[in-house]
Amino acid sequence: MAIPIRILVLCTGNSCRSQMAEAFFRFYGKGRIDAYSAGLAPKEVHPKAIQVMGEAGIDISGHSSNHLSEYLNDRFDYVITVCDNAAEQCPVFPGAATRQHWPFDDPDKVTGTEGFVLNEFRRVRDEIREKISDWVKITLPA
């Protein structure tokens, strides 16, 4: 088997978008992707992110939020930022062949009824899932 592609997904809090993206990279990569996520100012994994990923059949309840500094000496093939703040402040990673910015709305900033907020988490989850599914099909054809 080929050496897995190493991907680091960055955002500010490492609580929602980057956590979901890490999980989808692992799911769609089927062992061909080593995915990690980190934040510039990590918070705990958001309970609604855990909930909506569970609805999609992926358990992220055991994930932890990690600080970007934990990965500064690691080699990655791709560093993907999922928020503008992370894109602006992301350091250069030695050996990172490709850096990409995939901005997604932050569902943690949404206000409204419980149902509305939960639906926004689902919408962002689905956008992330579609982006990663398409990326994997193009980048790692079967």
C-alpha positions as CSV (number, residue, x, y, z in Angstrom):
1,M,0.0,0.0,0.0
2,A,1.2,3.5,-0.8
3,I,2.3,5.9,1.9
4,P,-0.8,7.8,3.1
5,I,-1.2,11.5,2.2
6,R,-0.8,13.6,5.3
7,I,-3.3,16.5,5.7
8,L,-3.6,19.1,8.3
9,V,-6.8,21.1,8.5
10,L,-6.6,24.4,10.3
11,C,-9.2,26.9,11.7
12,T,-9.3,29.2,14.6
13,G,-11.0,27.2,17.3
14,N,-10.6,23.6,16.1
15,S,-14.0,22.9,17.5
16,C,-16.3,22.6,14.4
17,R,-15.2,22.9,10.8
18,S,-11.7,21.5,11.1
19,Q,-12.9,18.6,13.2
20,M,-15.6,17.7,10.7
21,A,-13.1,18.0,7.8
22,E,-10.6,15.8,9.6
23,A,-13.2,13.1,10.1
24,F,-14.4,13.3,6.5
25,F,-10.8,13.1,5.2
26,R,-10.3,9.9,7.2
27,F,-13.7,8.5,6.1
28,Y,-13.3,9.1,2.4
29,G,-9.6,8.5,2.4
30,K,-10.1,4.9,3.5
31,G,-6.6,4.5,5.0
32,R,-5.0,6.5,2.2
33,I,-5.1,9.8,4.1
34,D,-3.7,10.6,7.5
35,A,-5.7,13.6,8.6
36,Y,-5.2,15.9,11.5
37,S,-6.8,19.2,12.6
38,A,-5.6,22.1,14.7
39,G,-6.6,25.6,15.7
40,L,-4.9,28.9,16.4
41,A,-6.9,29.2,19.6
42,P,-8.4,25.8,20.2
43,K,-11.6,25.3,22.2
44,E,-13.3,22.0,23.0
45,V,-15.0,20.1,20.2
46,H,-18.4,21.6,19.9
47,P,-21.3,19.3,21.1
48,K,-23.3,20.2,18.0
49,A,-20.5,19.2,15.7
50,I,-20.3,15.9,17.5
51,Q,-24.1,15.5,17.1
52,V,-24.3,16.3,13.4
53,M,-21.4,14.1,12.5
54,G,-23.0,11.3,14.5
55,E,-26.1,11.8,12.3
56,A,-23.8,11.3,9.3
57,G,-22.5,8.1,10.8
58,I,-19.1,9.4,12.0
59,D,-18.2,9.5,15.7
60,I,-16.0,12.4,16.6
61,S,-16.8,12.3,20.3
62,G,-13.3,11.1,21.0
63,H,-11.6,14.0,19.1
64,S,-9.7,16.6,21.0
65,S,-8.9,20.2,20.0
66,N,-5.2,20.7,19.3
67,H,-3.1,23.8,19.0
68,L,-1.3,24.5,15.8
69,S,2.1,24.5,17.6
70,E,1.8,20.7,18.1
71,Y,2.3,20.2,14.4
72,L,4.9,22.9,13.4
73,N,7.7,20.3,13.1
74,D,5.6,17.8,11.2
75,R,5.6,17.2,7.4
76,F,2.3,17.5,5.6
77,D,1.4,17.1,1.9
78,Y,-1.5,19.4,2.3
79,V,-2.3,22.2,4.7
80,I,-5.9,23.3,4.3
81,T,-7.4,26.3,6.1
82,V,-11.2,26.4,6.5
83,C,-11.5,29.9,7.9
84,D,-10.1,33.3,6.8
85,N,-8.4,33.9,10.1
86,A,-6.4,30.7,9.9
87,A,-5.5,31.4,6.3
88,E,-4.1,34.8,7.2
89,Q,-2.2,33.6,10.2
90,C,-1.1,30.1,9.1
91,P,2.7,29.7,9.3
92,V,4.7,28.1,6.5
93,F,5.0,24.4,7.0
94,P,8.3,22.8,5.9
95,G,7.7,20.3,3.2
96,A,4.0,21.2,2.7
97,A,3.6,20.6,-1.0
98,T,0.2,22.3,-1.3
99,R,-1.6,24.9,0.8
100,Q,-5.3,25.4,0.1
101,H,-8.0,27.6,1.5
102,W,-11.5,26.3,1.7
103,P,-13.6,28.8,3.6
104,F,-16.7,27.5,5.3
105,D,-19.2,29.5,7.4
106,D,-18.6,29.1,11.1
107,P,-21.8,27.4,12.5
108,D,-20.7,28.3,16.1
109,K,-21.3,32.0,15.3
110,V,-24.9,31.4,14.2
111,T,-27.7,32.7,16.5
112,G,-31.4,31.8,16.5
113,T,-33.5,29.0,17.7
114,E,-32.0,25.7,18.7
115,G,-33.4,24.1,15.5
116,F,-32.1,26.9,13.3
117,V,-28.6,26.6,14.8
118,L,-28.6,22.9,14.5
119,N,-29.6,23.1,10.8
120,E,-26.7,25.5,10.2
121,F,-24.3,22.9,11.6
122,R,-25.9,20.3,9.3
123,R,-25.6,22.7,6.3
124,V,-21.9,23.4,7.0
125,R,-21.3,19.6,7.6
126,D,-22.8,18.8,4.3
127,E,-20.8,21.4,2.4
128,I,-17.6,20.1,4.0
129,R,-18.6,16.5,3.2
130,E,-19.3,17.4,-0.5
131,K,-16.0,19.3,-0.9
132,I,-13.9,16.5,0.6
133,S,-15.7,13.7,-1.2
134,D,-15.1,15.5,-4.5
135,W,-11.5,16.3,-3.6
136,V,-10.8,12.7,-2.7
137,K,-12.3,11.4,-6.0
138,I,-10.1,13.7,-8.0
139,T,-6.9,13.4,-6.0
140,L,-7.0,9.7,-5.1
141,P,-8.9,8.0,-7.9
142,A,-9.8,4.3,-7.1
